[in-house]
Amino acid sequence: MIQINNEIAGCAIVTPMPENNRLTVTSDNEIKNQLNELVDQHYYLSILVDMSNIEVIDSTGLGTLISIFNHSRNNNCKLKFFNLSQSVNNVITMTRINQILDIYSNLDEAIASL
């Protein structure tokens, strides 16, 4: 499940709320579908994703992030991630997915990048 925390001038700030704080094969479909639906509404020009509730990510979760990112880009919506836990950031850096995704340390940096 995702939660919309705030809306700022065509931008949604959302937080994925996966079960057990894990973005894995067992929890990724719901989050992926909800974020893609948000993009498909064409209501937001940008979506900022607060990753602070995700403590563990596996290869399926990484694929989910890339899939959502590509879907948003194909629909002219900017998707930015922020507040990654140390363990999630380590996995993303180790797999070099940080070179694909727009990742920021905090909400202020993500907003400044718009």
N, C-alpha and C positions, 0 to 999 in steps of 0.2 A: 504494500500500500504506500502511496505518497501523500504527503500533507502539504497543501499550499500555505506557506507561512505569511506571505506578504505579496503585494502587487505594487510595482512602482513604474508608472509611465510605460506601459507595454511590456513590462518585464515581470515574470513570476519568479518568486523565490520558493523553492520546494525542498522538502526533506523526504527522502526514501525512508520507509519504516519497515525494513524486512524483519521477519521473525528471527529471533536470536541474534540480531544485529549482523547477519551474514548475508552477503550477496553471492549466492551459490546456485548450483543446479536446482535446488529445491525451492528457491525463493525468487529467482530472477524474472520469470514470466509475467507475474502480476505487475511488478515495478516497470518492466519494459513496456508492457501494454498500456499502462496508465500514463507514462511519460510520452509514448508515441501518440496517444489520444490527445494529450495536451498540445503537442506540436501540431497535430492534424486540425485542431480547431482554428488555427491561423489567427488566434486572438493575441498571442504574445510574439513580440519580435525577438525576445531573449528569454531563456530559462536558466536560472542559476540554481544549481543543485548542491545543497548542503549535505555533504557526505559524512557528517560527524556521527551519525547513528550506525555507520557500517564499520565494523571492527575486523571482519574477515571477508576476503574475496578470493574466489577460485577462478579457474580459466573460463568457466561459463559466465561468471560475473564480469570478467574482463571483456568477454565477447559481447555481453549485454551493453556495457558502457560504449563500446565502439559502434554497435548497432544503433543505439539511441542517438549517438553523436552524428553518424552518417544520415540517419533519417531526418534529424533536425536540419542538417546542412542542406539536404536535398529539398527541404521545404522552406528555405530561407529564414530559418530560426537559429539564432546563436545559442549554443548550449555550453555552459561553463560550469566547472566543478570546483568546489572549495571545501575547506575544513576536512581534508583527508586525515584519517588516523595514521600514525606512524607505520603500522603494519600494512595498511592498504597502500600508502605512499611507497613503501619499500617494494611491494609487488609490482606496482605500476612503473616505477623507475627501473627495476630489474628487467622487466619485459619490454622496456622502452616505449610503452604506450603513452607515456608523458609527452612524447614527441608528436603524438597524434591529437590527443585531447587538449582542451584549454583548461589548465589546472591552476588554481590560485590558493594562496595560503588562507585567506579569509574573505568575508563578504565585501569589505571595503575595496580590496584589490580587484575582486570580480566585477564590482560595479564600476570601478574606475576604468576597466578595460572595455567597457561598452562604447 
